[in-house]
Amino acid sequence: MQLPVYSHPTLTVLVDDSDSFLRSMSFQLDPMLANKTFHDTSAALAWLRDSVRRDEVPLHVNFDTQNEAPDQCNVALDLERIYRISERPQRFATPSVLVVDYSMPQMNGLEFCQAVQHLPCKKILFTGAADEKIAVTAFNRALIDRYIKKSDDQALDLLESEIACLQKAYFAEQSETLRDLVVLHNYHFLQDPALAAVVQELSRRMGFVEHYIFPNPTGIVFIDKHGKTMLMMVETEQGMCAQYEIARDSDAPPSLLAALLERRVLPFFSDADGDGMYSRAVGDNWHRYCAAPQVCHGREMYFWALFELPAHYFAAPLHSYAQFLQEHNVAGEVAA
């Protein structure tokens, strides 16, 4: 199990020529799974083409023409832009999973999936029993990611389970290149199943619905559905040594140095110069910035702790998923 670089709730798009079936399915789905329905395939295609765009990837290419040959380039990462995706109010309106009926008059579900094959959305063909052979063919041709029979007694439960699974797969693919790059530096934990299991359990227990890797200090920003933010700071043994050395070189109090040496505290100096490290301005008030670290034994030893992330790390208050759901539901009622 690997962690995506970021993840947040998204839209599930339901396409079926039966209005009553769409209303029923939309009503029965888990209310935490925001959805948008279309009974007209042309309207669905037009909306998807307008709505689906890749998030701005925090990568750019630098050409060092003085020291390198013209055909050589360096890849630069602006990691701060990853967690700032959370500042975009419309991030939750990203369509990640399409649930498409097969038998529709304008175009069948297979033709629809072929028309959106270039989009990063995951696709589920929701079929009648007679369409099963067609669905298997579509799956083998990689036009769809799953197929579910409407006649299945557990069809709705299965659909919710597959939507959740494919939403995770969507973010895994969206962040694949970025993850491969950042793990070369301080983010080894993204590929460590032990730390991924800790993140999964934290999200379940504390109700986090979004996460983004955080640059300074290294860690993960979690956000719950009400917009409350927490930072999971993650340090390796090497990082803990760096914390000690910077504190020592900044004339930190002996009590802090002893606590760092003994691995009794993990500090996040959130009022410092932006890197979370100790500075002389902290002085003897270091206790207020520290937490007792938890230890995760994975491919290497990780020390981690949760901290509240101060508002000054964001340009404005975050638009929460709860707010989005409320606005989305009201808009749906007006449209109906």
Secondary structure as GFF3:
##gff-version 3
##sequence-region A 1 336
A	DSSP	beta_strand	6	7	.	.	.	ID=ss1
A	DSSP	beta_strand	11	15	.	.	.	ID=ss2
A	DSSP	alpha_helix	19	28	.	.	.	ID=ss3
A	DSSP	beta_strand	35	38	.	.	.	ID=ss4
A	DSSP	alpha_helix	41	51	.	.	.	ID=ss5
A	DSSP	beta_strand	59	62	.	.	.	ID=ss6
A	DSSP	beta_strand	74	77	.	.	.	ID=ss7
A	DSSP	alpha_helix	80	83	.	.	.	ID=ss8
A	DSSP	three_ten_helix	84	87	.	.	.	ID=ss9
A	DSSP	three_ten_helix	89	93	.	.	.	ID=ss10
A	DSSP	beta_strand	95	101	.	.	.	ID=ss11
A	DSSP	alpha_helix	109	115	.	.	.	ID=ss12
A	DSSP	beta_strand	122	127	.	.	.	ID=ss13
A	DSSP	three_ten_helix	129	131	.	.	.	ID=ss14
A	DSSP	alpha_helix	132	140	.	.	.	ID=ss15
A	DSSP	beta_strand	146	149	.	.	.	ID=ss16
A	DSSP	alpha_helix	155	174	.	.	.	ID=ss17
A	DSSP	alpha_helix	176	182	.	.	.	ID=ss18
A	DSSP	three_ten_helix	188	191	.	.	.	ID=ss19
A	DSSP	alpha_helix	193	206	.	.	.	ID=ss20
A	DSSP	beta_strand	208	214	.	.	.	ID=ss21
A	DSSP	beta_strand	219	224	.	.	.	ID=ss22
A	DSSP	beta_strand	229	236	.	.	.	ID=ss23
A	DSSP	alpha_helix	237	249	.	.	.	ID=ss24
A	DSSP	alpha_helix	254	261	.	.	.	ID=ss25
A	DSSP	beta_strand	266	267	.	.	.	ID=ss26
A	DSSP	three_ten_helix	283	289	.	.	.	ID=ss27
A	DSSP	beta_strand	290	291	.	.	.	ID=ss28
A	DSSP	beta_strand	294	297	.	.	.	ID=ss29
A	DSSP	beta_strand	301	308	.	.	.	ID=ss30
A	DSSP	three_ten_helix	311	313	.	.	.	ID=ss31
A	DSSP	alpha_helix	321	335	.	.	.	ID=ss32
###
